[in-house]
Amino acid sequence: MKMNKWTTGLTAAGVVSLASVAQAGDANETVMTAVSSTTLSGYVSTTAIWNPGTGNAAGVPNVPLRGGSAAAQDGFNVDIVSLSVSKALDESEWAAGYNAQLWIGDTATSPNAVLGNGAVGIKNANVDLRVPVGNGIDIKMGIFDSIIGYEGSDYNTNPNYTRSFGWGLEPTTHEGVLLSYNVNEMISVSAGVANANIPTLGGLALPSESQKSYMGAVALTAPDSMGFLSGAVLYAGVVDGLVAAANLADTTSIYVGATIPTPVEGLAAGISWDYRLENGPSAGLSNGNSGAWASALAGYVSYDVTEKIAAHYRIDWAKGTDGSFTVAQGSEDKVLSNTLTVDYKAWENVISRLELRWDHSLDGTSPFGVTDRNDITVAANVIYQF
């Protein structure tokens, strides 16, 4: 225990006791040890969006999967201010860590965050532990991101600004416990149980305390011996359980995706497939009809044009029960989307990108307006990361 000259003087004068100084010193050392490896990070995402035509006219709020609030599609958005404090698991056998992420902004609400009211929401709040069994079992307990999906909820982790149709079919947040295990360098698995696919903090007022959501996933990583395919990942996962909606429905979400390096320098590709089935009435797909389903297939290509310029293209096809993706108009939804995003790295720690997206109805209906089968979106997205 070290004491400065002022503490030494006060102790000698009897103003403070040596025991109290020792206790305070031990407490401070414990606190400093706990926070020494804690990191503070986050980002601010702002966007200007132009959606020409009648896609956001009154009564037609169906332009899908744009960032920000539905009321600000033709205007400016503060998408999210994200603040995170975390401590990652180290390599020790009994490692411990945590992650707490707060979202502030237009999209800080369910299903993206828990306790969200359109202004502030809890995106992540979990404790991470490792148990030295085999290669080590990692345990995550609390609020955490969904284990399925090619794209994430955070704006700074995706190649494009807007989301794919498949992302709209997936649960985004869980409140429960997740176990992960690396079988070897090629195979990793995870499994968990949660209150619901899209939770509210503290769980749902469920018919039975035993009704939960269950999840599992497996990832296969190509070894170095596979040449240019080294590092390619094939991932599959499923989540089944109740969804927090106006009516509770047992919902099954299935995902298969892959990221694939190529022999062309700077070129990478990916593919994802999502399927969702609602086994009962809900306020999710198809305006609450029982037995609603939807499927989406997306392809991704990214290319580093120069050291500062990268281009990301996504083609996205989906179909589902009437009302899954657009206004219910009496026929099965079939939609196609093409998205091109150009990212220019002009400033340090800044993502600055311009995106053009075209959505097209393939089922003969006009879901984007009175007579509109097409919708065009232009978005300028600027993100500062720290």
C-alpha positions in Angstrom: 0.0 0.0 0.0 1.4 3.4 -1.0 0.4 6.7 0.8 1.2 10.2 -0.4 2.5 12.8 2.0 -0.9 14.3 2.8 -2.3 10.9 3.7 0.7 10.1 5.8 0.3 13.4 7.7 -3.4 12.8 8.4 -2.7 9.3 9.6 0.0 10.6 12.0 -2.3 13.2 13.4 -5.0 10.7 14.0 -7.5 12.3 11.6 -7.8 9.1 9.6 -6.9 5.5 10.7 -4.4 3.3 9.0 -7.1 0.6 8.6 -9.4 3.0 6.7 -6.6 4.0 4.4 -5.7 0.4 3.8 -9.3 -0.5 3.0 -9.6 2.5 0.6 -6.4 1.6 -1.1 -7.5 -2.0 -1.6 -10.8 -0.9 -3.0 -9.2 1.5 -5.4 -6.7 -1.2 -6.6 -9.7 -3.6 -7.1 -11.6 -1.0 -9.1 -8.5 -0.1 -11.2 -7.8 -3.8 -11.9 -11.4 -4.3 -13.0 -11.5 -1.3 -15.4 -7.9 -1.5 -16.7 -8.9 -3.5 -19.7 -12.3 -1.9 -20.3 -12.7 -0.1 -23.6 -15.0 2.8 -24.6 -16.2 2.8 -28.2 -19.1 3.8 -30.4 -20.2 5.7 -33.4 -22.5 8.4 -34.7 -24.5 7.7 -37.8 -26.2 10.5 -39.8 -28.0 10.2 -43.1 -29.6 12.3 -45.8 -32.2 10.4 -47.8 -34.1 11.2 -50.9 -37.0 9.0 -51.9 -38.5 10.5 -55.1 -42.0 9.8 -56.2 -44.9 8.6 -54.0 -43.2 5.8 -52.1 -43.7 7.6 -48.8 -47.1 9.1 -49.5 -49.8 9.0 -46.9 -51.3 5.6 -46.7 -48.3 3.9 -48.4 -45.7 3.5 -45.6 -44.2 0.5 -47.2 -40.8 1.5 -48.6 -38.9 -1.4 -46.8 -35.8 -1.5 -44.7 -34.5 2.1 -45.0 -32.6 3.5 -42.0 -34.0 6.1 -39.7 -37.6 6.9 -38.9 -40.4 6.3 -41.3 -41.4 9.9 -41.2 -38.0 11.2 -42.3 -37.3 9.2 -45.5 -37.2 12.4 -47.5 -34.9 14.3 -45.3 -32.2 14.1 -42.7 -31.8 11.4 -40.0 -29.7 11.0 -36.9 -29.9 7.2 -37.2 -28.0 6.2 -34.0 -25.6 7.4 -31.4 -24.0 4.2 -30.2 -22.0 4.1 -26.9 -20.4 0.9 -25.7 -18.2 0.0 -22.7 -16.8 -3.5 -22.8 -14.1 -5.9 -21.7 -13.3 -8.8 -24.0 -12.5 -12.2 -22.8 -8.8 -12.8 -22.6 -7.0 -16.1 -23.2 -7.1 -17.3 -19.5 -9.0 -20.4 -18.6 -11.4 -18.6 -16.3 -11.8 -15.4 -18.3 -14.5 -12.9 -17.6 -15.8 -9.9 -19.5 -18.9 -7.8 -20.3 -20.5 -5.6 -22.9 -22.9 -2.8 -22.4 -24.2 -0.9 -25.5 -26.6 2.0 -25.4 -28.4 3.3 -28.5 -29.7 6.8 -28.8 -31.6 7.9 -31.9 -34.5 7.2 -34.4 -34.0 3.5 -34.5 -33.3 2.9 -30.8 -36.5 0.9 -30.4 -37.7 -2.7 -30.7 -36.8 -4.9 -32.5 -33.3 -3.3 -32.7 -33.0 -2.5 -29.0 -34.6 -3.4 -25.7 -36.5 -0.9 -23.6 -36.5 1.4 -26.7 -38.9 4.2 -26.8 -37.7 5.8 -30.1 -35.1 7.8 -28.3 -33.0 5.5 -26.0 -32.6 1.8 -26.0 -30.4 -1.0 -24.6 -28.7 -2.7 -27.5 -26.5 -5.1 -25.5 -26.0 -5.8 -21.8 -24.3 -9.1 -21.1 -21.7 -10.8 -18.9 -19.3 -13.1 -20.7 -17.6 -16.0 -18.9 -15.3 -18.9 -19.9 -15.4 -22.3 -18.3 -12.2 -24.5 -18.9 -14.0 -27.5 -20.3 -12.3 -29.0 -23.4 -11.2 -26.0 -25.5 -13.2 -23.7 -23.3 -16.9 -23.0 -23.3 -17.8 -19.3 -23.6 -21.0 -18.2 -21.9 -22.9 -15.0 -22.7 -25.8 -14.1 -20.4 -28.0 -11.0 -20.7 -29.1 -9.1 -23.8 -27.2 -9.9 -27.0 -27.4 -9.8 -30.8 -29.1 -12.6 -32.7 -26.9 -15.5 -33.7 -28.3 -15.5 -37.3 -28.0 -13.2 -40.2 -25.5 -11.9 -42.8 -26.0 -8.3 -41.8 -26.0 -6.8 -38.3 -28.0 -4.1 -36.6 -25.1 -1.7 -36.2 -24.8 0.7 -39.1 -21.0 0.6 -39.2 -20.7 -3.2 -39.6 -22.6 -3.6 -42.9 -21.3 -3.0 -46.5 -24.6 -1.2 -47.4 -26.6 1.4 -45.5 -30.1 0.0 -46.1 -30.9 -3.6 -45.0 -31.7 -6.7 -47.1 -35.1 -8.3 -47.1 -33.6 -11.2 -45.2 -32.5 -9.0 -42.4 -36.2 -8.0 -42.0 -37.2 -11.6 -41.4 -34.7 -12.3 -38.6 -34.8 -11.7 -34.9 -32.3 -9.0 -34.0 -32.0 -9.2 -30.2 -32.2 -11.9 -27.5 -32.5 -11.8 -23.8 -31.2 -15.1 -22.4 -28.0 -17.2 -22.3 -25.8 -18.4 -25.1 -23.0 -21.1 -25.0 -20.3 -21.1 -27.7 -17.6 -23.7 -28.3 -14.7 -24.1 -30.8 -14.5 -27.7 -31.6 -11.3 -27.0 -33.6 -9.9 -24.4 -36.0 -12.5 -25.4 -38.6 -15.7 -26.0 -36.6 -17.5 -23.8 -34.0 -21.0 -24.3 -32.5 -23.3 -22.3 -30.3 -26.7 -22.9 -28.6 -28.9 -20.9 -26.3 -32.3 -20.2 -24.8 -34.0 -16.8 -24.5 -37.2 -15.2 -23.3 -38.4 -14.4 -26.9 -37.0 -13.7 -30.3 -37.6 -10.0 -30.0 -37.8 -9.3 -26.2 -38.8 -6.7 -23.9 -36.7 -6.3 -20.8 -37.7 -8.8 -18.2 -39.4 -11.1 -20.7 -43.0 -11.3 -21.9 -46.3 -12.0 -20.1 -46.2 -15.5 -21.5 -49.0 -18.2 -21.1 -46.5 -20.5 -19.4 -43.1 -19.9 -17.7 -41.7 -22.8 -19.7 -42.3 -21.2 -23.1 -39.0 -19.9 -24.4 -37.1 -19.4 -27.6 -34.3 -21.8 -28.5 -31.4 -21.3 -30.9 -28.4 -23.1 -32.4 -25.8 -22.5 -35.0 -22.7 -24.0 -36.6 -19.8 -22.3 -38.5 -17.3 -24.0 -40.8 -14.1 -22.2 -41.7 -11.9 -23.2 -44.6 -8.4 -24.1 -43.6 -5.2 -22.7 -45.1 -4.8 -25.7 -47.3 -7.7 -24.6 -49.5 -5.7 -21.9 -51.2 -7.5 -18.7 -52.0 -10.6 -20.1 -50.3 -8.8 -20.1 -47.0 -10.8 -18.2 -44.5 -14.1 -18.8 -46.3 -17.0 -19.3 -43.8 -20.2 -21.3 -44.1 -22.7 -20.6 -41.4 -26.1 -22.0 -40.6 -28.4 -21.3 -37.7 -32.0 -21.6 -36.5 -34.1 -19.7 -33.9 -37.5 -21.1 -32.8 -39.8 -19.6 -30.2 -42.3 -16.9 -29.3 -42.1 -13.4 -30.8 -43.2 -10.3 -28.9 -46.0 -9.0 -31.0 -49.7 -8.0 -30.6 -50.4 -11.7 -30.5 -47.8 -14.4 -29.5 -46.8 -16.8 -32.3 -44.3 -19.6 -32.4 -41.9 -18.5 -35.1 -39.1 -20.5 -36.8 -36.3 -18.5 -38.4 -33.7 -20.4 -40.5 -30.5 -18.8 -41.9 -27.7 -20.1 -44.1 -24.9 -17.8 -45.3 -21.4 -17.8 -46.6 -18.5 -15.3 -47.1 -16.2 -16.3 -49.9 -12.8 -14.8 -50.7 -11.8 -14.8 -54.4 -8.4 -15.1 -56.2 -8.9 -11.4 -57.4 -7.2 -9.0 -55.0 -9.7 -6.8 -53.3 -12.7 -8.8 -54.4 -14.9 -10.7 -52.0 -18.4 -12.3 -52.3 -21.1 -13.5 -50.0 -24.5 -15.2 -50.1 -27.4 -15.5 -47.6 -30.7 -17.3 -47.4 -33.4 -16.6 -44.8 -36.7 -18.4 -44.2 -39.3 -17.5 -41.6 -42.5 -19.4 -40.7 -45.1 -18.2 -38.2 -47.0 -21.1 -36.7 -49.9 -19.1 -35.3 -51.6 -15.7 -35.4 -49.3 -12.8 -34.9 -48.8 -9.1 -35.9 -45.7 -10.1 -37.9 -45.9 -11.4 -41.4 -49.1 -11.2 -43.5 -51.0 -8.8 -41.2 -51.4 -11.4 -38.5 -52.6 -14.4 -40.6 -51.8 -17.8 -39.2 -49.2 -19.8 -41.1 -47.6 -16.8 -42.7 -44.1 -17.4 -44.3 -41.4 -15.6 -46.2 -38.1 -16.4 -47.9 -35.3 -14.2 -49.0 -32.1 -14.7 -51.0 -29.3 -12.2 -51.3 -25.9 -12.0 -53.0 -23.1 -9.6 -52.0 -20.0 -8.4 -53.9 -17.4 -6.0 -52.5 -14.4 -4.6 -54.4 -11.6 -2.3 -53.2 -11.3 0.0 -56.3 -8.4 1.9 -54.7 -7.0 2.3 -51.2 -9.7 4.9 -50.5 -12.6 3.8 -52.6 -14.7 0.6 -52.1 -17.8 -0.5 -54.0 -20.5 -2.8 -52.5 -23.3 -4.4 -54.6 -26.2 -6.4 -53.2 -29.0 -8.1 -55.2 -31.9 -9.2 -53.1 -34.9 -11.3 -54.0 -37.7 -12.3 -51.7 -41.2 -13.7 -51.7 -43.8 -14.5 -49.0 -47.4 -14.5 -47.9 -49.3 -11.4 -49.0 -48.3 -8.5 -46.7 -44.9 -9.9 -45.8 -42.9 -7.1 -47.5 -45.4 -4.6 -48.9 -49.0 -3.6 -48.6 -51.4 -6.6 -48.7 -53.0 -6.5 -52.2 -54.4 -10.0 -52.5 -51.5 -11.9 -54.0 -48.2 -13.4 -52.8 -45.4 -10.8 -52.4 -42.5 -11.1 -54.8 -39.9 -8.3 -54.7 -36.5 -7.6 -56.2 -33.9 -5.1 -54.9 -30.6 -3.8 -56.3 -28.3 -1.8 -54.1 -25.0 -0.1 -55.0 -23.0 1.6 -52.3 -19.7 3.5 -52.8 -17.6 4.2 -49.8 -14.9 6.9 -49.9 -12.4 6.9 -47.1 -11.5 10.6 -47.1 -11.3 11.1 -43.3 -9.8 9.0 -40.6 -12.3 7.1 -38.5 -15.1 8.1 -40.9 -17.3 6.0 -43.1 -18.7 8.2 -45.9 -20.8 6.5 -48.5 -23.4 7.2 -51.2 -26.0 4.6 -51.9 -28.5 4.0 -54.7 -31.3 1.4 -54.2 -34.0 0.3 -56.6 -36.9 -1.9 -55.4 -39.2 -3.6 -57.9 -42.4 -5.5 -57.5 -42.4 -8.8 -59.4 -46.0 -9.9 -58.6 -47.8 -7.4 -60.8 -49.0 -5.2 -57.9 -48.1 -1.6 -57.1 -47.0 -1.7 -53.4 -45.0 1.6 -53.5 -47.9 3.9 -54.5 -51.2 4.1 -56.3 -49.5 2.9 -59.6 -45.9 2.4 -58.5 -44.2 -0.9 -59.0 -40.8 0.7 -58.4 -39.1 2.7 -55.7 -35.8 4.5 -55.8 -33.8 5.6 -52.8 -30.7 7.8 -52.7 -28.9 8.0 -49.4 -25.8 9.8 -48.2 -24.5 8.2 -45.0 -21.7 9.5 -42.8 -20.5 7.6 -39.7 -17.9 8.6 -37.2 -16.4 5.7 -35.3 -14.4 6.0 -32.0 
